[in-house]
Amino acid sequence: MLLLSSEHSPKPTTAVVRGSVMLHGAVRVRAAFLKLRMLHRDQQGTISILSVIVILLLTMLLGMILNVGEQIDDKIRLQNAADAATYSGGVVIARGMNTIAFTNHLLSETFALTAYFREGRDRYAESLVPQILDAWEAVGPQMSQSQFAPIRNIQPAMAPKIQMERQVVKTFGEMTAVKSKFLLPALEAILGQPEQGNQAAGNGGGGQNNQQSAAQSHLIPRFQRQVVQATAAAANTLTQEIMKRHLVTLKAKSGTPVCILYTSETVPVQFRTQTDPYERIVPALDPSFEGPDFMQLRAWEAGTYQSAASKRRRDLATRYLSDWNNDVNFDLGPFERESLGEGGRVSAKMSQFINLWKGFTCAKLNQLLDVEFPQTNLPHMLRTATPGTSQQEYLDHDFMFSGIVYRKQRQQTMPGMYRVPNSGDATAFARVALFVPRPRYESSSPCPTWSCPSYDWWGKLNCGIPCFDSWPTEWSLFNQNWAARIVPASAESSLSMLNENPQDIAPGVKPPNVGAMTIQDFKAVNTH
């Protein structure tokens, strides 16, 4: 074979080169076209593409789930905090009212005990007993001449009986005098200076100072005034503490939550003037002429409250004194007449000491109420509705409170994709009402549940009458059963509170923007 060197090989012409290039280009185009035609059948890399899409969707779904879960959890915690804080504030106010009611009873019983032990100190009833027993001794011999045997048989037993009653009365007097020596100074110190001495000292100049001194010496009204003043601050402090304990697990980046307890007039409780008898949180008025409320009351109201307080004080003090005098298990038991079922209990009835004692203690009580303290040491009275005020307005003003909890919005898990539409802080609110519970049903044997037994003339059992407990229902400051309960926060004042900007209490708080919302819209979206 003849081999030619490259120097002598024939060179391709331009046409040959051009044709070769075109051939290669056509082959490549055909190959690309064939690949495009087969692309829908090519499954290489499909899983990777789908995985990217699915991961993206799952990431978005996960962010949504996390956001929704955190918002629901945050809402539940926030609402629980608002409910608990508002309820706790209402309980404090209710306990303040129960404290006033308890001390009203305590004041009346102090008057009763003071009258009781003043008679024990003075022993006026005891001084009249010898004359009565001497009269019985004079009558005794005449009974022995009676033509009736039962009366003649009484005479021999009269002398020992009279001697026994003398000893019983003397022993009771000595015992009560010793008790009075220790207890009476404390009781009189609680009642303080009488009005007689106060007015007499005031006539000589410096009467105002003496009046202030007398007001300070009346310990129970003084304590009641301090309770009235301190209840608002206590309710506000407890509201904040309960709210913090419910939200202590929230993230620090959510900011410090704030709880504000409002009245129905959208005024924070701590901003209510506690010295104003018409605006203070505890609806209690001091009708004593020396108290700070007397001069602020309208003339006709001052007289009305003072008259009502005097009557209630007298009724209660008289009842408590009667309870002490009629208690057969107490010191005066030996002087009481036995009941039919007791049959022959040894008692000192001939001396009539029990009736004398009751009369003198009643006189002592009248001396205290009418002469020494006619216008002071009066119980606090419940604030009543002003003329022209509806019952609902009265209840809203004096017995309804709302609590609102503000907290910075929780940071979103994917803030670029999800955001909170509300520009204000996260907010939850609740409403609490003060009330006196109704009597509850109770069962009474031998009747079934909720029925009380009654018997007709023939002794037949009747169980058709519902049986209630003895729960007091009086709506006043003499009822010690005031309570608080959560009620629906659907009143128009709730919408007004949400619009309030509490910068004076909590700077930096941004309330939700509900300015354009009507009360109908508010009730439609309010789930509380």
C-alpha positions as CSV (number, residue, x, y, z in Angstrom):
1,M,0.0,0.0,0.0
2,L,1.3,3.4,-0.9
3,L,1.4,5.7,2.0
4,L,1.4,9.3,1.4
5,S,2.7,11.9,3.8
6,S,0.5,14.6,5.1
7,E,2.4,17.0,3.0
8,H,1.2,15.3,-0.1
9,S,-2.4,14.3,1.0
10,P,-5.1,16.2,-0.7
11,K,-6.7,19.1,1.4
12,P,-10.5,19.1,1.8
13,T,-12.2,21.8,-0.1
14,T,-14.5,24.5,1.4
15,A,-17.6,22.8,0.1
16,V,-16.7,19.5,1.8
17,V,-16.1,21.3,5.1
18,R,-19.3,23.1,4.9
19,G,-21.2,20.0,4.2
20,S,-19.6,18.2,7.1
21,V,-20.6,20.9,9.5
22,M,-24.2,20.9,8.2
23,L,-24.3,17.2,8.6
24,H,-23.2,17.3,12.2
25,G,-25.7,20.2,13.0
26,A,-28.5,18.2,11.5
27,V,-27.6,15.2,13.6
28,R,-27.6,17.3,16.8
29,V,-30.9,19.0,16.0
30,R,-32.4,15.6,15.3
31,A,-31.1,14.2,18.6
32,A,-32.4,17.2,20.5
33,F,-35.8,16.9,18.8
34,L,-35.9,13.2,19.7
35,K,-35.1,14.0,23.3
36,L,-37.9,16.6,23.4
37,R,-40.3,14.0,22.0
38,M,-39.3,11.5,24.6
39,L,-39.2,14.0,27.5
40,H,-42.7,13.2,28.8
41,R,-41.6,9.6,29.0
42,D,-38.3,10.3,30.8
43,Q,-38.7,9.8,34.6
44,Q,-35.2,10.6,35.6
45,G,-35.1,13.3,38.4
46,T,-38.9,13.4,39.0
47,I,-38.6,12.5,42.7
48,S,-36.2,15.3,43.3
49,I,-38.5,17.9,41.8
50,L,-41.6,16.5,43.7
51,S,-39.6,16.4,46.9
52,V,-38.7,20.1,46.6
53,I,-42.3,21.0,46.0
54,V,-43.6,18.8,48.8
55,I,-40.9,20.1,51.3
56,L,-41.9,23.7,50.4
57,L,-45.6,22.9,51.0
58,L,-44.9,21.0,54.2
59,T,-42.8,23.9,55.4
60,M,-45.5,26.4,54.8
61,L,-48.1,24.0,56.4
62,L,-45.8,23.5,59.4
63,G,-45.5,27.2,59.8
64,M,-49.2,27.7,59.6
65,I,-49.8,24.9,62.1
66,L,-47.3,26.3,64.5
67,N,-48.7,29.8,64.2
68,V,-52.3,28.6,64.7
69,G,-51.3,26.4,67.6
70,E,-49.4,29.2,69.3
71,Q,-52.1,31.7,68.8
72,I,-54.8,29.4,70.2
73,D,-52.6,28.5,73.1
74,D,-51.9,32.2,73.7
75,K,-55.5,33.1,73.4
76,I,-56.6,30.4,75.9
77,R,-53.9,31.5,78.4
78,L,-54.7,35.1,78.0
79,Q,-58.4,34.5,78.4
80,N,-57.8,32.3,81.5
81,A,-55.6,35.0,82.9
82,A,-58.3,37.7,82.3
83,D,-61.0,35.5,83.8
84,A,-59.0,34.5,86.9
85,A,-57.7,38.1,87.5
86,T,-61.0,39.7,87.1
87,Y,-62.8,37.2,89.3
88,S,-60.1,37.5,91.9
89,G,-60.6,41.3,91.9
90,G,-64.3,40.9,92.3
91,V,-63.8,38.4,95.2
92,V,-61.6,41.0,97.0
93,I,-64.4,43.6,96.7
94,A,-67.0,41.1,97.8
95,R,-64.9,40.2,100.8
96,G,-64.5,43.9,101.6
97,M,-68.3,44.1,101.7
98,N,-68.5,41.0,103.8
99,T,-66.0,42.5,106.2
100,I,-68.1,45.7,106.5
101,A,-71.2,43.5,107.1
102,F,-69.4,41.5,109.8
103,T,-68.2,44.6,111.6
104,N,-71.7,46.0,111.4
105,H,-72.9,43.0,113.4
106,L,-69.9,43.2,115.6
107,L,-70.6,46.9,116.4
108,S,-74.2,46.0,117.4
109,E,-73.2,43.1,119.5
110,T,-70.6,45.3,121.2
111,F,-73.4,47.6,122.3
112,A,-75.4,44.6,123.5
113,L,-72.4,43.2,125.5
114,T,-71.6,46.6,126.9
115,A,-75.1,47.0,128.2
116,Y,-75.0,43.5,129.6
117,F,-71.8,44.0,131.5
118,R,-72.6,47.5,132.7
119,E,-75.6,46.0,134.5
120,G,-73.2,43.3,135.8
121,R,-71.0,46.0,137.2
122,D,-73.8,48.2,138.7
123,R,-75.9,45.2,140.0
124,Y,-79.2,47.2,140.0
125,A,-81.4,44.1,139.4
126,E,-79.6,42.3,142.2
127,S,-80.4,45.1,144.7
128,L,-84.1,44.6,144.2
129,V,-84.2,40.8,144.7
130,P,-84.0,40.9,148.6
131,Q,-87.3,42.9,148.7
132,I,-89.0,40.4,146.5
133,L,-87.8,37.4,148.5
134,D,-88.7,39.1,151.7
135,A,-92.2,39.4,150.4
136,W,-92.2,35.7,149.6
137,E,-91.1,35.0,153.2
138,A,-94.0,37.1,154.5
139,V,-96.5,35.3,152.3
140,G,-95.2,31.8,153.3
141,P,-97.0,31.5,156.7
142,Q,-100.3,32.5,155.1
143,M,-100.1,29.5,152.7
144,S,-100.0,27.1,155.6
145,Q,-103.6,28.3,156.5
146,S,-105.0,27.5,153.0
147,Q,-107.8,25.0,152.8
148,F,-106.2,23.5,149.6
149,A,-103.7,20.8,150.4
150,P,-101.4,21.5,147.4
151,I,-100.9,25.1,148.6
152,R,-100.4,24.0,152.2
153,N,-97.7,21.6,151.1
154,I,-95.8,24.4,149.4
155,Q,-95.1,26.3,152.6
156,P,-92.5,23.9,154.1
157,A,-90.4,24.0,150.9
158,M,-90.5,27.8,150.6
159,A,-87.8,28.7,153.2
160,P,-85.1,26.5,151.6
161,K,-86.1,27.6,148.1
162,I,-85.9,31.3,149.1
163,Q,-82.5,30.8,150.7
164,M,-81.3,29.0,147.6
165,E,-82.4,31.8,145.3
166,R,-80.7,34.4,147.5
167,Q,-77.5,32.4,147.1
168,V,-78.0,31.9,143.4
169,V,-78.6,35.6,142.7
170,K,-75.6,36.6,144.9
171,T,-73.3,34.2,143.2
172,F,-74.4,35.3,139.7
173,G,-73.9,39.0,140.7
174,E,-70.4,38.3,142.0
175,M,-69.5,36.2,139.0
176,T,-70.8,38.8,136.5
177,A,-69.1,41.7,138.4
178,V,-65.7,39.9,138.0
179,K,-66.4,39.4,134.3
180,S,-67.3,43.0,133.9
181,K,-64.1,44.1,135.6
182,F,-62.1,42.5,132.8
183,L,-64.4,42.8,129.8
184,L,-66.2,46.1,130.2
185,P,-63.1,48.3,129.8
186,A,-62.2,46.6,126.5
187,L,-65.8,47.0,125.2
188,E,-66.0,50.6,126.2
189,A,-62.6,51.2,124.6
190,I,-64.0,49.8,121.3
191,L,-67.0,52.1,121.5
192,G,-64.7,55.1,122.3
193,Q,-65.7,58.5,123.6
194,P,-69.4,59.3,124.0
195,E,-70.9,62.2,122.2
196,Q,-71.9,64.0,125.5
197,G,-68.3,64.4,126.6
198,N,-67.3,65.3,123.0
199,Q,-69.8,68.1,122.7
200,A,-69.1,69.4,126.2
201,A,-65.4,69.6,125.5
202,G,-66.2,71.3,122.2
203,N,-68.1,74.1,123.8
204,G,-64.9,75.3,125.5
205,G,-63.0,75.7,122.3
206,G,-61.0,73.2,120.3
207,G,-64.2,71.3,119.5
208,Q,-63.0,70.2,116.1
209,N,-59.8,68.6,117.5
210,N,-61.9,66.9,120.1
211,Q,-64.3,65.7,117.4
212,Q,-61.4,64.2,115.4
213,S,-60.1,62.6,118.6
214,A,-63.5,61.1,119.3
215,A,-63.8,59.8,115.7
216,Q,-60.4,58.1,116.1
217,S,-61.5,56.5,119.4
218,H,-64.5,54.8,117.8
219,L,-62.5,51.7,116.7
220,I,-65.0,49.7,114.6
221,P,-66.2,52.6,112.3
222,R,-62.5,53.6,112.0
223,F,-61.6,50.1,110.9
224,Q,-64.6,50.1,108.5
225,R,-63.4,53.3,106.8
226,Q,-59.9,51.9,106.4
227,V,-61.4,48.7,104.8
228,V,-63.4,50.9,102.4
229,Q,-60.3,52.8,101.4
230,A,-58.0,49.8,101.1
231,T,-60.3,47.5,99.1
232,A,-59.7,49.1,95.7
233,A,-55.9,48.9,96.1
234,A,-56.1,45.3,97.3
235,A,-58.3,44.3,94.4
236,N,-55.9,46.0,91.9
237,T,-52.8,44.4,93.4
238,L,-54.4,40.9,93.5
239,T,-55.6,41.3,89.9
240,Q,-52.0,42.0,88.8
241,E,-50.6,39.1,90.8
242,I,-53.1,36.5,89.6
243,M,-52.6,37.6,86.0
244,K,-48.8,37.3,86.3
245,R,-49.1,33.8,87.7
246,H,-51.3,32.6,84.8
247,L,-48.9,34.1,82.2
248,V,-45.6,33.3,83.8
249,T,-44.8,30.6,81.2
250,L,-45.1,32.9,78.2
251,K,-41.9,33.8,76.4
252,A,-40.0,36.9,77.6
253,K,-40.0,38.3,74.0
254,S,-43.7,38.6,74.3
255,G,-43.3,41.5,76.7
256,T,-44.7,42.0,80.2
257,P,-48.5,41.6,80.4
258,V,-50.6,44.2,82.1
259,C,-54.1,43.8,83.6
260,I,-56.4,46.7,84.4
261,L,-59.6,46.4,86.4
262,Y,-62.2,48.8,85.1
263,T,-65.6,50.1,86.5
264,S,-68.5,50.2,84.1
265,E,-67.8,53.8,83.4
266,T,-64.4,52.7,81.9
267,V,-62.5,54.2,84.8
268,P,-59.7,52.1,86.2
269,V,-60.5,51.0,89.8
270,Q,-57.3,52.5,91.1
271,F,-58.4,55.9,89.7
272,R,-61.8,55.9,91.4
273,T,-61.9,58.5,94.2
274,Q,-62.2,56.3,97.3
275,T,-63.0,59.4,99.5
276,D,-66.0,60.2,97.4
277,P,-69.0,58.3,98.9
278,Y,-70.7,58.2,95.5
279,E,-67.7,56.9,93.5
280,R,-65.8,54.6,95.7
281,I,-65.5,50.9,94.7
282,V,-67.1,49.5,97.8
283,P,-70.7,50.9,97.8
284,A,-70.7,51.7,101.5
285,L,-71.5,54.9,103.2
286,D,-70.6,56.1,106.7
287,P,-73.6,57.9,108.1
288,S,-72.0,59.1,111.4
289,F,-71.9,62.8,111.6
290,E,-68.2,62.8,112.5
291,G,-67.2,60.6,109.5
292,P,-65.8,61.9,106.2
293,D,-68.9,61.0,104.3
294,F,-71.5,62.9,106.3
295,M,-70.5,66.4,104.9
296,Q,-70.3,65.1,101.3
297,L,-73.8,63.6,101.3
298,R,-76.8,65.6,100.2
299,A,-78.8,66.9,103.2
300,W,-81.8,64.7,102.7
301,E,-79.6,61.6,102.0
302,A,-77.5,62.2,105.1
303,G,-80.7,62.2,107.3
304,T,-82.1,59.2,105.5
305,Y,-78.9,57.1,105.8
306,Q,-78.5,58.1,109.5
307,S,-82.0,57.2,110.4
308,A,-81.8,53.9,108.7
309,A,-78.5,53.1,110.3
310,S,-79.8,54.0,113.7
311,K,-82.8,51.7,113.3
312,R,-80.7,48.8,112.1
313,R,-78.2,49.2,114.9
314,R,-81.0,49.3,117.5
315,D,-82.7,46.2,116.0
316,L,-79.5,44.2,115.9
317,A,-78.3,45.3,119.3
318,T,-81.7,44.5,120.9
319,R,-81.7,41.1,119.2
320,Y,-78.2,40.3,120.4
321,L,-78.9,41.4,123.9
322,S,-82.0,39.2,123.9
323,D,-80.0,36.3,122.7
324,W,-77.5,36.7,125.5
325,N,-80.3,37.0,128.1
326,N,-82.4,34.1,126.8
327,D,-79.6,31.6,126.3
328,V,-80.4,28.8,128.7
329,N,-76.9,27.4,128.3
330,F,-75.3,30.7,129.4
331,D,-75.1,32.4,132.9
332,L,-78.8,33.3,133.1
333,G,-79.9,29.8,132.6
334,P,-80.8,29.1,136.3
335,F,-83.2,32.0,136.2
336,E,-85.2,31.0,133.1
337,R,-88.4,29.0,133.4
338,E,-88.1,25.5,132.3
339,S,-90.0,24.3,129.3
340,L,-92.7,21.6,129.4
341,G,-90.3,18.9,128.3
342,E,-87.6,19.7,130.9
343,G,-89.9,19.0,133.9
344,G,-88.7,20.4,137.2
345,R,-85.4,21.9,136.5
346,V,-84.0,23.7,139.5
347,S,-84.3,27.4,138.8
348,A,-84.5,30.7,140.7
349,K,-87.9,31.9,139.4
350,M,-89.3,33.3,142.6
351,S,-86.8,36.1,142.7
352,Q,-87.9,37.5,139.3
353,F,-84.3,38.3,138.7
354,I,-84.3,37.4,135.0
355,N,-87.1,40.0,134.3
356,L,-85.3,42.6,136.4
357,W,-82.1,41.9,134.6
358,K,-83.6,42.1,131.2
359,G,-85.3,45.4,132.1
360,F,-82.1,47.0,133.4
361,T,-79.9,45.8,130.5
362,C,-82.4,47.1,128.1
363,A,-82.2,50.5,129.9
364,K,-78.4,50.4,129.7
365,L,-78.7,49.7,126.0
366,N,-81.1,52.6,125.5
367,Q,-78.6,54.8,127.4
368,L,-75.8,53.8,125.0
369,L,-77.9,54.2,121.8
370,D,-79.9,57.3,122.6
371,V,-77.7,59.3,124.9
372,E,-74.1,58.4,124.5
373,F,-73.9,57.5,120.8
374,P,-77.0,58.7,119.0
375,Q,-75.2,59.9,115.9
376,T,-71.8,58.1,116.1
377,N,-70.7,54.5,116.0
378,L,-73.3,53.9,113.3
379,P,-73.1,50.9,111.0
380,H,-72.1,51.5,107.3
381,M,-75.0,51.4,104.9
382,L,-75.2,50.2,101.3
383,R,-75.2,52.9,98.8
384,T,-78.6,53.2,97.2
385,A,-79.6,54.3,93.7
386,T,-80.0,58.0,93.1
387,P,-83.4,59.2,92.0
388,G,-83.9,58.8,88.3
389,T,-81.4,55.9,88.0
390,S,-82.7,52.7,86.6
391,Q,-82.0,49.4,88.3
392,Q,-79.6,48.3,85.5
393,E,-77.7,51.5,85.7
394,Y,-77.4,51.1,89.5
395,L,-76.1,47.6,89.2
396,D,-73.6,48.5,86.5
397,H,-72.3,51.5,88.5
398,D,-72.0,49.7,91.9
399,F,-71.7,46.0,91.3
400,M,-70.1,45.4,87.9
401,F,-66.4,45.4,87.0
402,S,-64.4,44.4,84.0
403,G,-60.8,43.3,83.6
404,I,-58.7,43.6,80.5
405,V,-55.3,41.9,80.0
406,Y,-52.9,43.5,77.4
407,R,-49.8,41.7,76.1
408,K,-47.5,42.3,73.1
409,Q,-48.4,40.1,70.1
410,R,-46.5,36.9,70.0
411,Q,-43.8,36.8,67.3
412,Q,-44.8,34.6,64.3
413,T,-42.8,31.5,63.5
414,M,-42.5,32.6,59.8
415,P,-43.0,36.3,59.9
416,G,-42.4,36.8,56.2
417,M,-45.3,34.5,55.3
418,Y,-47.7,34.9,58.2
419,R,-48.6,38.0,60.2
420,V,-51.1,39.2,62.8
421,P,-53.7,41.4,61.1
422,N,-54.3,43.4,64.3
423,S,-51.8,46.1,64.9
424,G,-52.7,46.4,68.6
425,D,-51.6,44.3,71.5
426,A,-53.1,40.9,72.2
427,T,-56.2,41.5,74.4
428,A,-58.5,39.4,76.5
429,F,-61.3,40.7,78.8
430,A,-63.8,39.5,81.3
431,R,-66.6,40.9,83.4
432,V,-67.5,40.1,87.1
433,A,-70.6,40.9,89.1
434,L,-71.2,41.2,92.9
435,F,-74.3,39.5,94.1
436,V,-76.0,37.7,97.0
437,P,-76.7,34.0,96.2
438,R,-80.2,32.7,96.4
439,P,-81.3,30.1,98.9
440,R,-80.4,26.6,97.8
441,Y,-82.5,23.4,97.8
442,E,-81.7,20.9,100.5
443,S,-83.1,17.5,101.5
444,S,-84.9,16.9,104.7
445,S,-85.6,13.4,106.1
446,P,-88.0,11.6,105.9
447,C,-88.9,13.3,102.6
448,P,-87.0,12.8,99.4
449,T,-84.6,15.3,98.0
450,W,-85.6,18.9,97.9
451,S,-88.7,18.5,100.0
452,C,-89.5,19.5,103.6
453,P,-91.8,17.4,105.8
454,S,-95.1,18.8,107.0
455,Y,-97.9,17.1,108.8
456,D,-101.7,17.7,108.7
457,W,-104.1,17.5,111.6
458,W,-104.3,13.7,111.2
459,G,-100.5,13.3,111.3
460,K,-100.2,12.5,107.6
461,L,-96.9,13.3,106.1
462,N,-96.8,15.8,103.3
463,C,-93.6,16.2,101.2
464,G,-94.9,18.6,98.5
465,I,-93.2,21.7,99.8
466,P,-89.7,22.6,98.4
467,C,-87.1,22.8,101.1
468,F,-84.6,25.7,101.1
469,D,-81.7,26.3,103.3
470,S,-81.5,29.4,105.6
471,W,-79.2,31.4,103.3
472,P,-79.9,35.1,103.8
473,T,-81.0,37.0,100.8
474,E,-81.1,40.6,102.0
475,W,-79.3,42.9,99.6
476,S,-77.5,45.1,102.2
477,L,-74.3,45.5,104.2
478,F,-75.8,43.4,107.0
479,N,-75.5,40.2,104.8
480,Q,-72.2,38.5,105.1
481,N,-72.7,36.3,102.0
482,W,-71.7,38.6,99.2
483,A,-70.0,36.7,96.3
484,A,-68.6,37.3,92.9
485,R,-69.2,35.5,89.6
486,I,-68.1,35.8,86.0
487,V,-70.9,37.2,83.7
488,P,-71.0,37.7,79.9
489,A,-69.0,40.7,78.9
490,S,-71.5,41.8,76.2
491,A,-72.4,45.2,77.6
492,E,-71.7,48.3,75.5
493,S,-69.3,49.5,78.2
494,S,-67.0,46.5,77.3
495,L,-66.6,47.9,73.8
496,S,-65.8,51.3,75.3
497,M,-63.2,49.8,77.5
498,L,-61.4,48.1,74.6
499,N,-61.2,51.5,73.0
500,E,-59.5,53.0,76.0
501,N,-55.8,53.8,75.8
502,P,-54.4,53.2,79.3
503,Q,-51.2,55.2,78.9
504,D,-51.5,56.7,82.4
505,I,-51.3,53.2,83.9
506,A,-49.4,51.2,81.3
507,P,-47.3,53.3,79.0
508,G,-46.6,51.5,75.7
509,V,-49.8,49.5,75.6
510,K,-51.5,49.6,72.2
511,P,-55.2,48.7,72.5
512,P,-56.8,46.9,69.6
513,N,-58.3,49.1,66.8
514,V,-62.0,48.5,67.3
515,G,-63.1,52.1,66.8
516,A,-65.3,51.4,63.8
517,M,-67.0,48.4,65.4
518,T,-70.6,48.7,66.4
519,I,-72.1,47.0,69.5
520,Q,-73.9,44.6,67.2
521,D,-70.6,43.6,65.5
522,F,-69.0,43.3,69.0
523,K,-71.7,41.0,70.2
524,A,-71.4,38.9,67.0
525,V,-67.7,38.3,67.4
526,N,-67.5,38.3,71.2
527,T,-67.3,34.7,72.4
528,H,-67.0,35.5,76.1
